[in-house]
Amino acid sequence: MELDAVSIEQRDSADPLAHLQQLFSIPDGVIYLDGNSLGALPKNVSSVLTNAVEEQWGKSLIKGWNCHNWIDLPSRVGNRIAKLVGAEEGTLICADSTSLNVFKVLATAMKLRPGRKVILSDTGNFPTDLYMAQGLKELTGGDIELRLVAPEEVETALDETVAVMMLTEVDYRTGRKHDMKVLTEKAHSVGALAMWDLCHSAGAFPVHLKDANVDFAVGCSYKYLNGGPGAPAFVYVAPKHQATSGNPLTGWMGHDAPFAFDLGYTPSAKTDQMRVGTPQVLAMTALNASLDVFDHTNLEALQAKSIELSELFISEVKRRCPNLELASPTDPMKRGSQVSFRHEQGYAVMQALIDRGVIGDFRAPNIIRFGFAPLYLSFADVFKAAEILEEIIAGDLWDKPEYHQKSKVT
Ligand SMILES: Cc1ncc(COP(=O)(O)O)c(C=O)c1O
């Protein structure tokens, strides 16, 4: 069925989440389809951050650690993220970057499975996760094997040699989503631990860490959680591992009593053991404020809208640009909150889109990615984006020298 502007307007007026768009600051004329890379700015963040700088830091100075409770920001913010990923209170902290948290968890997992040497992952995993595993292997004198298989082969590749299965739930290129529960169960059946990277999951759709019996999880907060560029990441440790895990990066903030200033390291018995150094107070304050938008909705509603937006985009792009190849699964339950297409000049196509106000991104070698953050996107946005994409493809408008100039960040 061919849709028109009026029927799209009707969908927007019937959208129960439409009121959330006003909580975000999006520049006029921009259709923002890159919330899977960097979430948009929630309007409340600026004033909260200004207050943290001028009132808290400016006036309280060092007293702020106690009087504004900066010291507990990792667990306070962590507990709010825990609710969004189905984790128990006290099992998740906000800290460091995803890469660092991958390293901490992998080292911990290897320690918990002595005698096993294999980290199992897939070729769709985000490179930093694989690089951290390679770094750990170097550090341990090569006594670890990083075994990589195709995403659809993970289940059959799980065997008694695997210490830990390290997967990202949603493939950053195609949006393909693993079945967390099934794969975690299979990992446990061969005695392996399961670690999940939730960078493209947290804040996008419901995640059930506790129900899926996941051992460890990590993730970032600058995508669907809208924490801002470089916002701190999070790490989850299942209750059953709290007492025995331990963090290889034994910084003072993971100590049981940092202000006892003991010469020897005693890990905290809580998830705080995953802390390393002084928390990034301003960045965590911004993230804490950005999480407020989730108090106005729930992840089931967000997922339902994300599916509707993505399905609309796919059908419009298929109709308007029949030669573009869909790189994402067609079943919306097997996809995260993004849709990708392949085009051999994908980089240039994306620059032409950005030039016309439709912001997505490009992933080598040929993927154009569009993220659907239902908190701030309308059906009209998605319809218009497909229309502009059609103009660019039909008229070869991407073929200009400036659109082929690669920037450092793609
Ligand atoms: C799945 C996944 N893991 C990790 C990262 C990046 O980690 P970091 O925040 O340490 O740069 C990304 C970045 O896009 C990602 O998509």
The ligand as an SDF file (V2000), in Angstrom:
LIG
                    3D

 16 16  0  0  0  0  0  0  0  0999 V2000
   29.1010   -3.4260   20.7710 C   0  0  0  0  0  0  0  0  0  0  0  0
   30.0620   -2.3530   21.1390 C   0  0  0  0  0  0  0  0  0  0  0  0
   30.9640   -2.5660   22.1140 N   0  0  0  0  0  0  0  0  0  0  0  0
   31.8500   -1.5970   22.4750 C   0  0  0  0  0  0  0  0  0  0  0  0
   31.8440   -0.3650   21.8500 C   0  0  0  0  0  0  0  0  0  0  0  0
   32.8140    0.7250   22.1790 C   0  0  0  0  0  0  0  0  0  0  0  0
   33.3390    0.6630   23.4420 O   0  0  0  0  0  0  0  0  0  0  0  0
   33.9790    1.9470   24.1370 P   0  0  0  0  0  0  0  0  0  0  0  0
   32.8540    2.7110   24.7590 O   0  0  0  0  0  0  0  0  0  0  0  0
   34.9380    1.4050   25.1090 O   0  0  0  0  0  0  0  0  0  0  0  0
   34.6150    2.7910   23.1010 O   0  0  0  0  0  0  0  0  0  0  0  0
   30.9040   -0.1060   20.8430 C   0  0  0  0  0  0  0  0  0  0  0  0
   30.8960    1.2040   20.1630 C   0  0  0  0  0  0  0  0  0  0  0  0
   30.1410    1.5180   19.3140 O   0  0  0  0  0  0  0  0  0  0  0  0
   30.0190   -1.1250   20.4840 C   0  0  0  0  0  0  0  0  0  0  0  0
   29.1200   -0.9280   19.5130 O   0  0  0  0  0  0  0  0  0  0  0  0
  1  2  1  0
  2  3  1  0
  2 15  2  0
  3  4  2  0
  4  5  1  0
  5  6  1  0
  5 12  2  0
  6  7  1  0
  7  8  1  0
  8  9  2  0
  8 10  1  0
  8 11  1  0
 12 13  1  0
 12 15  1  0
 13 14  2  0
 15 16  1  0
M  END
$$$$
